[in-house]
């Protein structure tokens, strides 16, 4: 039984890497936000706006406790997931937790290019966005840093680099299993 749980700030590439990693390892891939949306039949942005962040985080907590029980999976979590309740400790008990780390500038570039609707980023100017990322990352680092593995994902701007990143991550995870 294998569980790999990917955490990190929004835009770090958790879904991109998670999907490719799961495929390479022959595991099922779950994105926690997508799982929430399928179970609740509403988009995360809609849940945020209708019920507020506190209610969304309770839903997220419950769905994490469901999805993290699945076997032979790669689970990509939302950027805030590890920062609420005892989520990061729970994740560490359930599987191999990997913090996908990169700079605020790289995250800003990824988020600006992203077509996804991100409730926490709505209406921010480029300057406000980079400052928001810096502040949130500074706060969230205390949770992210509890992951067993820290993996730099700054250089993922084309398919070959994504593949190399996934290969390096697979090597890191397989080495730890031999220890």
Secondary structure, DSSP 8 states (H G I E B T S, - for coil): --EEEEE-STTSSHHHHHHHHHHHHT-EEEEHHHHHHHHHTS-HHHHHHHHHHHHHHHHHHHHHHHHTTSSSEEEE--TTGGGSTTHHHHHHHHSEEEEEE--HHHHHHHHHH--S--GGGTT--HHHHHHHHHHHHHHHHHHHTTSSEEEE----SSHHHHHHHHHHHHHHHHHHHH-
